[in-house]
Amino acid sequence: MIQYENLKKVNEPFMNELKEKAAQVIEKGWYVLGEEVSSFENEFATFVGTKHCIGVANGLDAITLSLLALNLPKNSEVIVPANTYIASILSILHAGLVPVLVEPDIKTNNIDPLKIEPKITKKTSAILVVHLYGKVCDMDPILQIKEKYKLKLVEDCAQAHGATYKGKQAGTFGEAAAFSFYPTKNLGAIGDAGAVVTDSNEVKERVSMLRNYGSAKRYVNEVIGYNSRLDEIQAAFLRVKLKHLNKMNNHKKELAQIYHNELNDKFILPENNIDYDDVFHIFNIRHIERNKIRDYLLKNNIKSDIHYPLPPHKQKALLSYSNEHLPVSDEIHNTTLSLPISFSHTIAEIEKVVRVLNKY
Protein backbone atom coordinates (compact mmCIF):
# COMPACT_ATOMS: atom_id res chain seq x y z
CA MET A 1 0.00 0.00 0.00
CA ILE A 2 1.30 3.45 -0.92
CA GLN A 3 0.24 5.65 1.98
CA TYR A 4 -0.77 9.24 1.40
CA GLU A 5 1.52 10.24 4.26
CA ASN A 6 3.63 8.27 6.72
CA LEU A 7 5.02 10.60 9.37
CA LYS A 8 7.11 7.91 11.03
CA LYS A 9 8.97 7.38 7.74
CA VAL A 10 9.27 11.15 7.19
CA ASN A 11 11.03 11.55 10.53
CA GLU A 12 13.13 8.37 10.43
CA PRO A 13 16.19 10.07 8.84
CA PHE A 14 16.28 12.52 11.75
CA MET A 15 15.33 10.10 14.54
CA ASN A 16 18.65 9.88 16.35
CA GLU A 17 19.10 13.65 16.39
CA LEU A 18 15.49 14.18 17.48
CA LYS A 19 15.95 11.78 20.39
CA GLU A 20 19.19 13.49 21.39
CA LYS A 21 17.50 16.91 21.29
CA ALA A 22 14.58 15.65 23.38
CA ALA A 23 16.97 14.31 26.00
CA GLN A 24 18.93 17.56 26.06
CA VAL A 25 15.79 19.64 26.63
CA ILE A 26 14.54 17.33 29.38
CA GLU A 27 17.91 17.32 31.13
CA LYS A 28 18.26 21.10 30.82
CA GLY A 29 15.14 21.62 32.94
CA TRP A 30 13.91 24.79 31.14
CA TYR A 31 10.74 23.87 29.27
CA VAL A 32 9.00 27.12 28.27
CA LEU A 33 10.46 30.04 26.24
CA GLY A 34 14.04 28.96 26.65
CA GLU A 35 17.14 28.76 24.49
CA GLU A 36 15.65 26.35 21.96
CA VAL A 37 12.75 28.70 21.16
CA SER A 38 14.94 31.79 20.84
CA SER A 39 17.47 29.88 18.70
CA PHE A 40 14.77 28.53 16.42
CA GLU A 41 13.24 32.00 16.11
CA ASN A 42 16.58 33.40 14.96
CA GLU A 43 17.23 30.52 12.56
CA PHE A 44 13.77 30.55 11.01
CA ALA A 45 13.80 34.34 10.58
CA THR A 46 17.11 33.95 8.74
CA PHE A 47 15.67 31.17 6.56
CA VAL A 48 12.60 33.23 5.58
CA GLY A 49 14.52 36.51 5.26
CA THR A 50 12.74 38.57 7.92
CA LYS A 51 14.02 40.50 10.92
CA HIS A 52 11.89 38.70 13.47
CA CYS A 53 10.24 35.36 14.20
CA ILE A 54 7.97 34.78 17.20
CA GLY A 55 7.15 31.17 18.03
CA VAL A 56 3.53 30.42 18.97
CA ALA A 57 1.49 27.32 19.77
CA ASN A 58 0.03 26.58 16.33
CA GLY A 59 -0.82 27.97 12.91
CA LEU A 60 -4.29 29.22 13.81
CA ASP A 61 -2.89 31.29 16.66
CA ALA A 62 -0.14 32.57 14.36
CA ILE A 63 -2.72 34.12 12.01
CA THR A 64 -4.97 35.36 14.81
CA LEU A 65 -2.14 37.04 16.71
CA SER A 66 -0.79 38.55 13.47
CA LEU A 67 -4.15 40.20 12.85
CA LEU A 68 -4.49 41.34 16.48
CA ALA A 69 -0.99 42.80 16.43
CA LEU A 70 -1.97 45.16 13.60
CA ASN A 71 -4.63 46.87 15.75
CA LEU A 72 -7.20 46.78 12.96
CA PRO A 73 -10.52 48.54 13.65
CA LYS A 74 -13.01 46.30 15.47
CA ASN A 75 -15.47 44.65 13.04
CA SER A 76 -13.55 45.89 10.02
CA GLU A 77 -13.42 43.63 6.97
CA VAL A 78 -10.60 41.32 5.92
CA ILE A 79 -10.38 39.96 2.36
CA VAL A 80 -9.69 36.19 2.36
CA PRO A 81 -9.83 33.46 -0.31
CA ALA A 82 -13.08 31.51 -0.29
CA ASN A 83 -11.45 28.11 -0.85
CA THR A 84 -8.91 28.26 1.97
CA TYR A 85 -8.81 25.90 4.92
CA ILE A 86 -11.30 27.13 7.50
CA ALA A 87 -8.51 28.09 9.94
CA SER A 88 -7.77 31.21 7.87
CA ILE A 89 -11.36 32.37 8.29
CA LEU A 90 -11.60 31.35 11.94
CA SER A 91 -8.56 33.50 12.71
CA ILE A 92 -10.32 36.57 11.31
CA LEU A 93 -13.38 35.87 13.45
CA HIS A 94 -11.27 35.24 16.57
CA ALA A 95 -9.58 38.62 16.00
CA GLY A 96 -12.97 40.37 16.09
CA LEU A 97 -12.98 41.06 12.36
CA VAL A 98 -15.28 40.22 9.45
CA PRO A 99 -14.18 37.78 6.72
CA VAL A 100 -15.03 38.77 3.14
CA LEU A 101 -14.75 35.72 0.88
CA VAL A 102 -13.14 36.20 -2.54
CA GLU A 103 -13.06 33.61 -5.30
CA PRO A 104 -9.80 31.86 -6.24
CA ASP A 105 -8.16 31.67 -9.63
CA ILE A 106 -9.14 28.29 -11.10
CA LYS A 107 -5.60 27.79 -12.48
CA THR A 108 -3.58 28.53 -9.34
CA ASN A 109 -6.14 27.70 -6.61
CA ASN A 110 -5.01 30.93 -4.90
CA ILE A 111 -7.01 34.12 -4.45
CA ASP A 112 -7.80 35.80 -7.78
CA PRO A 113 -6.33 39.34 -7.73
CA LEU A 114 -8.96 40.45 -10.26
CA LYS A 115 -11.72 39.57 -7.79
CA ILE A 116 -10.31 41.48 -4.81
CA GLU A 117 -10.99 45.11 -5.70
CA PRO A 118 -14.76 44.70 -6.27
CA LYS A 119 -15.04 43.33 -2.70
CA ILE A 120 -13.28 46.30 -1.06
CA THR A 121 -15.50 48.67 0.93
CA LYS A 122 -14.96 51.55 3.34
CA LYS A 123 -14.81 48.91 6.09
CA THR A 124 -11.96 46.92 4.53
CA SER A 125 -8.81 47.05 6.65
CA ALA A 126 -6.67 44.15 5.47
CA ILE A 127 -6.05 41.33 3.00
CA LEU A 128 -5.22 37.85 4.26
CA VAL A 129 -3.56 35.96 1.41
CA VAL A 130 -3.18 32.18 1.65
CA HIS A 131 -0.33 30.54 -0.25
CA LEU A 132 -2.29 27.33 -0.77
CA TYR A 133 -0.72 23.93 -1.53
CA GLY A 134 2.80 25.41 -1.51
CA LYS A 135 2.35 28.06 -4.23
CA VAL A 136 2.77 31.76 -3.42
CA CYS A 137 -0.10 33.99 -4.54
CA ASP A 138 0.22 36.34 -7.54
CA MET A 139 1.61 39.08 -5.33
CA ASP A 140 2.38 42.00 -7.67
CA PRO A 141 -1.26 42.97 -8.36
CA ILE A 142 -2.21 42.22 -4.75
CA LEU A 143 0.49 44.57 -3.47
CA GLN A 144 -0.73 47.26 -5.88
CA ILE A 145 -4.25 46.93 -4.43
CA LYS A 146 -2.85 47.02 -0.89
CA GLU A 147 -1.05 50.29 -1.59
CA LYS A 148 -3.94 51.84 -3.51
CA TYR A 149 -6.37 51.34 -0.63
CA LYS A 150 -3.83 51.64 2.22
CA LEU A 151 -4.58 48.15 3.51
CA LYS A 152 -2.59 45.88 5.78
CA LEU A 153 -1.42 42.53 4.42
CA VAL A 154 -1.06 39.29 6.36
CA GLU A 155 0.22 36.08 4.75
CA ASP A 156 -0.99 32.61 5.70
CA CYS A 157 2.14 30.59 4.89
CA ALA A 158 1.02 27.37 6.58
CA GLN A 159 1.65 25.37 3.39
CA ALA A 160 4.45 27.42 1.82
CA HIS A 161 7.69 26.97 3.79
CA GLY A 162 10.39 28.03 1.34
CA ALA A 163 8.11 28.79 -1.63
CA THR A 164 8.97 31.88 -3.68
CA TYR A 165 7.35 34.32 -6.12
CA LYS A 166 9.75 36.08 -8.50
CA GLY A 167 12.59 35.09 -6.17
CA LYS A 168 10.94 36.56 -3.06
CA GLN A 169 10.05 34.14 -0.31
CA ALA A 170 6.61 33.52 1.19
CA GLY A 171 6.36 35.47 4.42
CA THR A 172 8.22 38.57 3.22
CA PHE A 173 5.43 40.49 1.44
CA GLY A 174 3.18 41.76 4.23
CA GLU A 175 3.23 43.39 7.64
CA ALA A 176 3.18 39.91 9.17
CA ALA A 177 3.10 36.28 8.08
CA ALA A 178 1.91 33.16 9.85
CA PHE A 179 3.41 29.68 9.62
CA SER A 180 2.11 26.35 10.86
CA PHE A 181 4.45 23.50 11.77
CA TYR A 182 1.73 20.87 12.05
CA PRO A 183 3.41 17.46 11.59
CA THR A 184 2.33 17.05 7.95
CA LYS A 185 3.78 20.39 6.81
CA ASN A 186 7.00 20.54 4.78
CA LEU A 187 8.62 21.73 8.01
CA GLY A 188 6.65 19.71 10.55
CA ALA A 189 7.02 19.45 14.30
CA ILE A 190 6.32 16.30 16.32
CA GLY A 191 3.11 17.93 17.52
CA ASP A 192 1.53 21.35 17.09
CA ALA A 193 3.58 24.50 16.61
CA GLY A 194 3.51 27.80 14.72
CA ALA A 195 5.28 31.11 14.23
CA VAL A 196 4.78 34.70 13.13
CA VAL A 197 7.47 36.41 11.05
CA THR A 198 7.72 40.15 10.48
CA ASP A 199 10.10 43.01 9.76
CA SER A 200 8.16 45.29 12.11
CA ASN A 201 9.55 45.84 15.60
CA GLU A 202 6.09 46.90 16.76
CA VAL A 203 4.40 43.73 15.44
CA LYS A 204 7.17 41.61 16.97
CA GLU A 205 6.73 43.21 20.40
CA ARG A 206 2.96 42.97 20.29
CA VAL A 207 2.85 39.31 19.18
CA SER A 208 5.46 38.48 21.84
CA MET A 209 3.16 39.96 24.49
CA LEU A 210 -0.04 38.48 23.08
CA ARG A 211 1.38 34.94 23.07
CA ASN A 212 2.36 35.24 26.76
CA TYR A 213 -0.71 36.53 28.62
CA GLY A 214 -0.17 40.06 27.31
CA SER A 215 3.10 40.31 29.21
CA ALA A 216 6.55 41.54 28.18
CA LYS A 217 7.77 41.57 31.79
CA ARG A 218 6.96 38.86 34.30
CA TYR A 219 3.75 39.53 36.19
CA VAL A 220 3.22 42.80 34.31
CA ASN A 221 0.33 42.45 31.83
CA GLU A 222 -0.02 45.31 29.36
CA VAL A 223 -2.73 43.90 27.07
CA ILE A 224 -5.33 41.14 27.15
CA GLY A 225 -3.23 38.22 25.96
CA TYR A 226 -3.29 34.49 25.33
CA ASN A 227 -1.31 31.42 26.28
CA SER A 228 0.17 30.54 22.89
CA ARG A 229 3.86 29.82 23.28
CA LEU A 230 5.96 27.60 21.06
CA ASP A 231 6.90 24.60 23.16
CA GLU A 232 10.61 24.34 23.96
CA ILE A 233 10.87 20.69 22.88
CA GLN A 234 9.02 21.36 19.61
CA ALA A 235 11.39 24.24 18.89
CA ALA A 236 14.28 21.83 19.40
CA PHE A 237 12.74 19.35 16.96
CA LEU A 238 12.12 22.11 14.42
CA ARG A 239 15.74 23.23 14.64
CA VAL A 240 16.81 19.71 13.66
CA LYS A 241 14.46 19.55 10.67
CA LEU A 242 15.00 23.15 9.51
CA LYS A 243 18.55 22.20 8.53
CA HIS A 244 17.06 19.69 6.09
CA LEU A 245 14.10 21.73 4.80
CA ASN A 246 15.65 22.59 1.44
CA LYS A 247 16.45 18.91 0.90
CA MET A 248 12.87 17.92 1.77
CA ASN A 249 11.42 20.62 -0.49
CA ASN A 250 13.68 19.58 -3.37
CA HIS A 251 12.59 15.96 -3.03
CA LYS A 252 8.93 16.97 -3.23
CA LYS A 253 9.71 19.12 -6.30
CA GLU A 254 11.35 16.10 -7.94
CA LEU A 255 8.26 13.99 -7.29
CA ALA A 256 6.01 16.78 -8.58
CA GLN A 257 8.01 16.91 -11.81
CA ILE A 258 7.23 13.22 -12.40
CA TYR A 259 3.53 13.98 -12.14
CA HIS A 260 3.88 16.97 -14.45
CA ASN A 261 5.91 15.06 -17.02
CA GLU A 262 4.07 11.75 -17.06
CA LEU A 263 0.39 12.19 -16.10
CA ASN A 264 -1.80 12.30 -19.19
CA ASP A 265 -4.05 15.19 -20.13
CA LYS A 266 -7.27 13.77 -18.73
CA PHE A 267 -6.26 15.34 -15.40
CA ILE A 268 -6.00 19.06 -14.63
CA LEU A 269 -2.60 19.59 -13.02
CA PRO A 270 -1.22 22.46 -10.92
CA GLU A 271 -0.07 25.36 -13.07
CA ASN A 272 3.66 25.57 -13.78
CA ASN A 273 4.96 29.13 -14.17
CA ILE A 274 8.50 30.50 -14.22
CA ASP A 275 7.55 33.21 -11.69
CA TYR A 276 6.75 30.61 -9.03
CA ASP A 277 8.99 28.17 -7.20
CA ASP A 278 6.44 25.88 -5.56
CA VAL A 279 7.24 23.56 -2.65
CA PHE A 280 4.27 21.19 -3.19
CA HIS A 281 3.02 20.74 0.35
CA ILE A 282 0.12 19.25 -1.60
CA PHE A 283 0.04 18.06 -5.22
CA ASN A 284 -3.57 18.38 -6.29
CA ILE A 285 -5.09 17.29 -9.57
CA ARG A 286 -8.66 18.01 -10.59
CA HIS A 287 -11.18 15.78 -12.30
CA ILE A 288 -14.96 15.73 -12.47
CA GLU A 289 -14.92 12.07 -11.35
CA ARG A 290 -12.73 12.79 -8.35
CA ASN A 291 -14.53 10.42 -5.97
CA LYS A 292 -14.46 7.53 -8.44
CA ILE A 293 -10.75 8.12 -9.07
CA ARG A 294 -10.06 8.09 -5.36
CA ASP A 295 -11.85 4.75 -4.99
CA TYR A 296 -10.00 3.41 -8.03
CA LEU A 297 -6.65 4.38 -6.54
CA LEU A 298 -7.53 2.73 -3.23
CA LYS A 299 -8.44 -0.51 -5.04
CA ASN A 300 -4.95 -0.32 -6.51
CA ASN A 301 -3.41 0.10 -3.05
CA ILE A 302 -2.80 3.85 -3.35
CA LYS A 303 -4.15 6.26 -0.76
CA SER A 304 -5.01 9.85 -1.63
CA ASP A 305 -6.67 12.75 0.18
CA ILE A 306 -8.96 15.72 -0.51
CA HIS A 307 -7.97 19.27 0.44
CA TYR A 308 -10.75 20.10 1.04
CA PRO A 309 -14.02 18.21 0.48
CA LEU A 310 -16.27 20.97 1.85
CA PRO A 311 -15.66 24.70 1.31
CA PRO A 312 -15.78 27.00 4.35
CA HIS A 313 -19.02 28.68 3.24
CA LYS A 314 -20.78 25.30 3.40
CA GLN A 315 -19.56 24.40 6.88
CA LYS A 316 -22.07 24.45 9.74
CA ALA A 317 -19.72 26.76 11.66
CA LEU A 318 -20.12 29.43 8.96
CA LEU A 319 -23.85 29.22 8.25
CA SER A 320 -24.09 32.97 7.72
CA TYR A 321 -22.02 32.50 4.52
CA SER A 322 -24.09 29.59 3.17
CA ASN A 323 -25.91 31.73 0.60
CA GLU A 324 -22.73 33.13 -0.94
CA HIS A 325 -22.42 32.46 -4.68
CA LEU A 326 -18.91 31.05 -5.08
CA PRO A 327 -18.92 28.75 -8.13
CA VAL A 328 -15.15 28.67 -8.66
CA SER A 329 -14.53 27.69 -5.06
CA ASP A 330 -17.27 25.06 -5.29
CA GLU A 331 -15.74 23.61 -8.45
CA ILE A 332 -12.31 23.30 -6.85
CA HIS A 333 -13.70 21.60 -3.75
CA ASN A 334 -15.80 19.22 -5.84
CA THR A 335 -13.00 18.14 -8.17
CA THR A 336 -9.68 18.39 -6.31
CA LEU A 337 -7.71 15.30 -5.34
CA SER A 338 -4.40 15.27 -3.47
CA LEU A 339 -1.85 12.70 -4.64
CA PRO A 340 0.99 11.21 -2.56
CA ILE A 341 3.97 13.58 -2.49
CA SER A 342 5.73 13.11 0.83
CA PHE A 343 9.40 13.30 1.74
CA SER A 344 8.96 9.59 2.57
CA HIS A 345 7.83 8.63 -0.96
CA THR A 346 10.23 7.17 -3.50
CA ILE A 347 10.43 7.92 -7.19
CA ALA A 348 9.32 4.34 -7.91
CA GLU A 349 6.17 4.84 -5.80
CA ILE A 350 5.21 8.03 -7.60
CA GLU A 351 5.82 6.41 -10.98
CA LYS A 352 3.44 3.64 -9.91
CA VAL A 353 0.80 6.24 -9.01
CA VAL A 354 1.22 7.74 -12.50
CA ARG A 355 0.91 4.37 -14.24
CA VAL A 356 -2.27 3.53 -12.33
CA LEU A 357 -3.84 6.94 -12.95
CA ASN A 358 -3.03 6.90 -16.65
CA LYS A 359 -4.95 3.61 -16.97
CA TYR A 360 -8.10 5.11 -15.45
ABEGO torsion letter per residue (X at the ends): XBBABBAAAAAAAAAAAAAAAAAAAAAAGBABGBAAAAAAAAAAAAAAGBABBBBBABAAAAAAAAAAAAGBBBGBBBBBBAABBAAAAAAAAAAGBBBBBBBBBAAAGBBBAAAAAAABBAABABBBBBBBGGBBBBAAAAAAAAAAAGBBBBBBAAAABGBBBGGBBBGAABABBBBBABAABABBBAEBBBBBBBABAAAAAAAAAAABGGBABBGBBABBBBBBBBBAAAAAAAAAAAAAAAAAAAAAAAAAAAAAAABBAABBBBBBBAABBBAGABBBBBBAAAAAAAAAAAAAGBBBBBOBABBAAABAAAAAAAABBBAAAAAAAAABBBBBBBAABBAAAAAAAAAAAAAX
